[in-house]
Amino acid sequence: MEILFDKNRFYAGDNKARPLAQITFTKPNDGLIVVDHTFTDPSLRGQGIARKLVEKVADHARQEGLKVGATCSYALKVLQEEQFNDIFQA
């Protein structure tokens, strides 16, 4: 499934207004983005889509030289893994 970028979110699905999965984030300052919501339609759950969305945010942060925090419990859990130590900000 293709994951697309639109302003402060990554999403999957043909309908931009009602995506099948998405992750949203805010930019409280120039060096930080904070993931505030992750959603996966029940029809896609268990396929690793939410994790792929977190990875897209991580890739975006690395490309832009940003740190990543999270208020979303799922994203926080994933971002605490060792592979995200370079960008994660608690």
N, C-alpha and C positions, 0 to 999 in steps of 0.2 A: 504494500500500500504506500502510495506516494505521500510524503509529508511536505507541506507547503508552509511558507512564512508570510505573515501579514502583520505588520506593526509590532505589537507586543505579544505575539502568540505564534505557535506552530500548530498546524491542524492537519487532519486527514479526512478525506471524504470529498465528494463532488460539490456539496452544497456549502458554500462559504459561510452563509448565515447560520446554518445548522450542521456543523461538522460531526462526523462519527466519533472523532477523538480530537482533543485539543489540550494544550498546556498554555497557560497565560502567565505573564509576569509584568512587574512594574519596574521602573528605573528610578529609585528614590534619589540617586545621585549619579554622577558621571562614571564612577568606577564600579557600580554594583547593579545587578538585576536580582529581583526577588520573585521566585515562582510562587504564585498565590492560588493556583487552581489547576488540577489535572482532571480530565474527564475522558472516559472511554465508554462508548455505547455497549450495552450488555451483549450485543451480538459479536463484539470483538474482544471481549474480556478473555483473559487467559492466553493471549497470543503475543504478549510482550510489547504491545503497542504503547502503553503508558511509559514503559522503560525507554523505548525508542524516542519518545517525545522528550524525556529528560535528557537523553544523550544529545538530541538536537540542540537543546538549550545550552548544554555544556560546550558543544562544538562552537556554537555562536559566541559564547562568552570568551572562549579561547581565541577565536579569530579577532574579536574586538578588544581583547586585553582587559576583560572584565572579571570580577568575582561574582559568585552566585550564592545567594541565600535562599531560604524557602520558608514560607508559612504553611504551605501545603504539606500535610503529613507524609504522603507518599513520596513526593519529590525530596523531602528532607531525608527520608530513610535511604533513598538511592544515592543522594549526593554525599552522604556520610561514608560511602564506600571509598576504599583507598585510591581507586583510579581517578577520583575527582578531587584529591587533596590539593592539587595545584590551583583549583578555582573556587573550592567551597569556602564559604565564610559563614561561620555559625552565628 
